[in-house]
Amino acid sequence: MKTPLPNEDLRPTHTPLGVDAERQAKSMRRLRELENRGRRAEYARNDLLYALALSNSLSRPDMGRAIGVSRSRIDQLITHHYELVQGRKAAAAAQQVARHMPSI
């Protein structure tokens, strides 16, 4: 999953003559909001696929039919999500260890 984009004050870099820059900025913020909502929904979907695969409570072909993809795509999504979760856990553990290491 792509991480959500930062919530920042977006401003257009190009404003054609006669176009309201504030309206452009509002449109940019709306686009950012929709993109981040999609990214969070994708993460939630993949997290559910991963949980269902771990619990063997729904077959991969049925997961695929539910979201309109093949079983092999489901396997890819589950693998990618597993790697993402493991990477985040490893990074969090490394940060925790680094906080407790004596400075040299």
Secondary structure per residue as TSV (DSSP state, phi and psi in degrees):
chain	resnum	aa	ss	phi	psi
A	1	M	-	360.0	140.0
A	2	K	-	-75.8	138.5
A	3	T	-	-69.9	148.6
A	4	P	-	-59.2	145.3
A	5	L	-	-73.2	150.0
A	6	P	-	-65.7	148.9
A	7	N	-	-86.4	97.5
A	8	E	-	-130.3	165.8
A	9	D	-	-78.2	98.7
A	10	L	-	-81.8	136.5
A	11	R	-	-132.1	141.3
A	12	P	-	-67.5	149.0
A	13	T	S	-97.1	-13.5
A	14	H	-	-140.9	118.8
A	15	T	-	-121.2	108.0
A	16	P	-	-62.0	155.0
A	17	L	T	-55.0	129.4
A	18	G	T	87.8	1.2
A	19	V	-	-103.9	135.9
A	20	D	-	-76.4	118.7
A	21	A	H	-62.9	-34.7
A	22	E	H	-67.5	-37.0
A	23	R	H	-66.4	-38.6
A	24	Q	H	-61.8	-43.7
A	25	A	H	-62.5	-40.8
A	26	K	H	-62.4	-42.0
A	27	S	H	-64.0	-38.9
A	28	M	H	-63.9	-42.9
A	29	R	H	-64.5	-38.3
A	30	R	H	-64.6	-43.8
A	31	L	H	-60.6	-43.3
A	32	R	H	-61.9	-43.0
A	33	E	H	-60.7	-46.0
A	34	L	H	-64.7	-40.9
A	35	E	H	-62.3	-45.5
A	36	N	H	-66.8	-36.2
A	37	R	H	-62.2	-42.0
A	38	G	H	-63.7	-41.0
A	39	R	H	-65.2	-41.0
A	40	R	H	-67.6	-37.8
A	41	A	H	-66.3	-39.5
A	42	E	H	-62.9	-42.5
A	43	Y	H	-62.6	-45.2
A	44	A	H	-62.3	-41.9
A	45	R	H	-61.7	-47.8
A	46	N	H	-66.7	-33.8
A	47	D	H	-64.5	-40.0
A	48	L	H	-67.6	-43.2
A	49	L	H	-57.0	-44.7
A	50	Y	H	-61.7	-45.9
A	51	A	H	-64.5	-41.6
A	52	L	H	-65.5	-37.3
A	53	A	H	-68.0	-41.3
A	54	L	H	-64.0	-36.8
A	55	S	H	-88.6	-5.6
A	56	N	T	53.2	36.1
A	57	S	-	-95.9	-6.5
A	58	L	S	-151.8	134.4
A	59	S	-	-71.1	154.0
A	60	R	H	-62.8	-40.7
A	61	P	H	-60.1	-37.6
A	62	D	H	-69.8	-37.0
A	63	M	H	-60.8	-44.1
A	64	G	H	-61.7	-43.6
A	65	R	H	-63.1	-36.6
A	66	A	H	-64.3	-34.3
A	67	I	H	-111.8	3.8
A	68	G	T	78.7	34.3
A	69	V	-	-132.7	170.5
A	70	S	-	-80.3	166.1
A	71	R	H	-60.9	-38.8
A	72	S	H	-64.5	-35.0
A	73	R	H	-67.2	-38.4
A	74	I	H	-59.6	-45.2
A	75	D	H	-59.0	-41.3
A	76	Q	H	-63.8	-44.1
A	77	L	H	-62.8	-42.4
A	78	I	H	-65.4	-44.5
A	79	T	H	-62.1	-45.9
A	80	H	H	-61.6	-43.3
A	81	H	H	-66.2	-40.8
A	82	Y	H	-58.1	-47.1
A	83	E	H	-63.1	-38.5
A	84	L	H	-63.9	-47.7
A	85	V	H	-63.0	-45.1
A	86	Q	H	-63.9	-39.9
A	87	G	H	-62.5	-40.9
A	88	R	H	-67.2	-40.6
A	89	K	H	-63.2	-42.7
A	90	A	H	-64.2	-41.7
A	91	A	H	-65.0	-40.9
A	92	A	H	-64.8	-40.8
A	93	A	H	-65.3	-40.7
A	94	A	H	-63.7	-39.8
A	95	Q	H	-65.0	-40.7
A	96	Q	H	-64.2	-44.0
A	97	V	H	-63.5	-42.6
A	98	A	H	-62.0	-34.0
A	99	R	H	-66.0	-28.1
A	100	H	H	-100.0	1.4
A	101	M	S	-81.8	138.3
A	102	P	-	-70.3	143.1
A	103	S	-	-79.5	140.5
A	104	I	-	-100.4	360.0
